[in-house]
């Protein structure tokens, strides 16, 4: 029996969010200007931002550097 491959949940989340953002933008693309179109584009932006934040939090040894007091 082959060992089960485990994937990183964060990368799955990022993949899902990226795919969702693309789908939402495609839905909004054919719509006339409306509140619904704005909602779809807002959700797409939120998904992209969440994916970026998730990716940024996974980078090892990433810390906030503080300026040295002089």
C-alpha positions in Angstrom: 0.0 0.0 0.0 1.3 3.4 -0.9 1.7 5.9 1.9 -0.9 8.6 2.0 0.3 11.9 0.7 -0.5 14.8 3.0 -0.8 18.2 1.7 -0.4 21.5 3.4 -3.9 22.8 4.4 -2.7 26.4 3.9 -1.8 25.7 0.3 -5.1 24.1 -0.3 -6.8 27.2 1.1 -4.8 29.4 -1.1 -5.6 27.3 -4.2 -9.3 27.3 -3.3 -9.3 31.1 -2.7 -7.5 31.8 -6.0 -9.9 29.6 -7.9 -12.9 31.2 -6.3 -11.6 34.7 -7.1 -11.2 33.7 -10.8 -14.8 32.3 -10.9 -16.3 35.3 -9.2 -14.5 37.6 -11.7 -15.8 35.6 -14.6 -19.4 35.8 -13.3 -19.1 39.6 -12.8 -17.5 40.0 -16.3 -20.7 39.6 -18.2 -22.9 41.5 -15.9 -24.1 45.1 -16.4 -23.1 47.6 -13.7 -25.2 46.7 -10.6 -25.0 46.0 -6.9 -24.7 42.3 -7.5 -21.7 42.8 -9.8 -20.0 45.0 -7.2 -20.6 42.3 -4.6 -19.0 39.6 -6.8 -15.9 41.8 -7.4 -15.7 42.6 -3.7 -15.8 39.0 -2.8 -13.1 38.2 -5.5 -10.9 40.9 -4.0 -11.4 39.5 -0.5 -10.5 36.0 -1.6 -7.3 37.3 -3.3 -6.3 39.3 -0.2 -7.0 36.3 2.1 -4.9 34.0 -0.1 -2.0 36.6 0.0 -2.2 36.9 3.7 -2.3 33.2 4.2 0.7 32.8 1.9 2.6 35.5 3.7 2.0 33.9 7.1 3.5 30.6 5.9 6.9 32.0 4.9 9.4 30.7 7.5 11.6 33.1 9.4 9.5 36.0 8.5 9.4 38.5 11.3 8.7 42.1 11.7 11.9 44.0 12.0 12.0 47.0 14.3 14.2 50.0 13.6 17.0 50.3 16.0 16.8 53.2 18.4 19.7 55.6 17.8 
